[in-house]
Amino acid sequence: MMAFPIMILLLVFGIFFKLTFSSFLSIKKFGFGFLLGTTWDPVFENFGALPFIYGTVVSSLVALLIAVPIGIGTAIYLAEYAPWWIKNPVSLLVDLLAAIPSVIYGLWGIFVLVPLMRTGIEPFLGKYLGFLPFFQGVPYGVGMISASLVLAIMIVPFIISVSREVILAVPQVYKEAAYAVGSTRWEAVRFIILSYAKQGILGAIILALGRAIGETMAVTMLIGNNVKISASLFSPAYTLASVIANEFAEATSDLYLSSLIEIALVLLFVSILVNIIARLLIWSVTKNQPLSVKAA
């Protein structure tokens, strides 16, 4: 049985070694400055990855801000409140949403979401929230906020499915004990069920974050693909995955190709770093008092 996890470790180290070896030319020329450079010029072979790192992190975090409340709220409703005639169809639809290919989300975003954002939502946000730097600029329709909305729709099913199963796995005796001391259903959910299930719910959020960071096609179709760092969510941007998808086939020089592979290496490091931070967050949340002490 030990051979199976060893195979996983070998696979991860193999990917890391191959990406490092193939991007050695770019690493040798740009060094650490590759991560801080803001210029991406294939003509003069001057490459920097900071705009792509920024676009990846911001789009993923905005998607989480939208998806987490919706996902956890839906999971609580399906697990504790919904009647069977709502629970079963909605649970099936959630599973179907998770199985839809990302390119379908991208096409839906182009033909439905982008016109809606350009003519309605972005002008509304600019009018009433334009004093904030996040909602300033020209409402193009394509841009960071549109890509983040589609990412949120794509990761919501993962949050709902995992969170619902975690909530359903809470032992019935805890719920009955809460009701026995006079708790309302919401008090039982808030203080007992969510306290018991919080580690699993945070795990669902990590799974969703990993999906958001690595998403390629839908983001490529909606984010605008502009090498620029802007505080405005209306502005077009770029992500690590989308620049690889857009430009890998066009890489004509060895340095250009090596830089794109280094982008993949950076994406791997960003994914690992975000997961480490998320695991530390879980540890900091769950290291405190056990459930029995809190319930007492």
C-alpha positions, 0 to 999 in steps of 0.5 A, a space after each residue: 500500500 505504501 507504493 501508491 502514495 510513493 507514486 504520487 510523490 514521484 509524480 509531483 517531483 517529476 512534474 517539478 523537475 521537468 518544469 524546472 529543467 525546461 525553464 532553466 533558460 528563462 531562470 538563468 536570464 531573468 532570475 528572481 526578477 521574472 516574478 517582479 517584472 511587469 513587461 511581457 514583450 515577446 518581440 524584444 524577449 523581455 518577460 515578467 510574470 507579475 501581471 499574471 500572478 496578480 490576475 490569478 490571485 485577484 480573480 480567484 479571491 473575488 470568485 471565493 468572496 462571491 461563491 463561499 456565502 452562496 455555497 455554504 448557505 445552500 449547503 446548510 439549507 439542503 442539509 437541514 431545512 429543505 423538504 425532500 421535493 426540493 432537496 433531491 432535484 437541487 442536489 442533482 442540479 448541483 452535481 450536474 453543474 460541477 460536470 459541465 465543461 469549462 468551455 461551456 461556461 466560457 461560451 455562456 459568459 461571452 454571449 450572456 454575461 458579457 452583454 449584461 455586464 457591459 450594459 447593466 451591471 458594470 454601469 450600475 456599479 460604476 455609478 453607485 460605487 465608483 468612488 472605490 478604485 475597484 469599480 472605476 473605468 470603462 465598462 468593457 464587459 470582458 475583464 476581471 469581474 466577469 471572469 471572477 463571476 464565471 469562476 464563482 459559478 464554476 466553484 460553487 458546486 464544489 463548495 455545496 457538495 462537500 459542505 453538504 456531505 460534511 454537515 450531513 455527517 455530523 452525529 445525530 446525537 449532537 443535534 438531539 442534545 442541542 434540541 434537548 437543552 432548548 436550542 432552536 434549529 438555527 442555534 443548533 446549526 450555528 453553534 453545534 453543526 457548523 462548529 463540528 463541520 468547520 474543518 470539512 467546510 474549509 476543506 471544501 473552500 480549499 478545493 474550490 480555490 484550487 479549481 479557481 487558480 488552475 482554471 483556464 478556458 473560461 477565464 481566457 475567454 472572459 478576462 480580456 487578456 491584457 498584460 496590465 495591473 489595475 485596481 479596477 475590476 472592470 479592466 481586462 487582465 491576464 492569469 498564469 493559466 490563460 497566458 499559457 493557453 493563449 501563447 504557447 502555440 505561438 512561442 517561436 524562440 527558445 527563451 519565449 518557450 522557456 518563459 512560458 514554461 516558467 509561468 507554469 512553474 510559477 503557477 505550480 508554486 502559487 497553487 502550493 503556496 495558497 494551499 499551505 496558507 489555507 492549511 495553516 488557516 484550518 490549523 489555526 481555526 481548529 486548534 482551539 477548544 474541542 466541540 465538547 468544551 464549546 458545547 458545555 
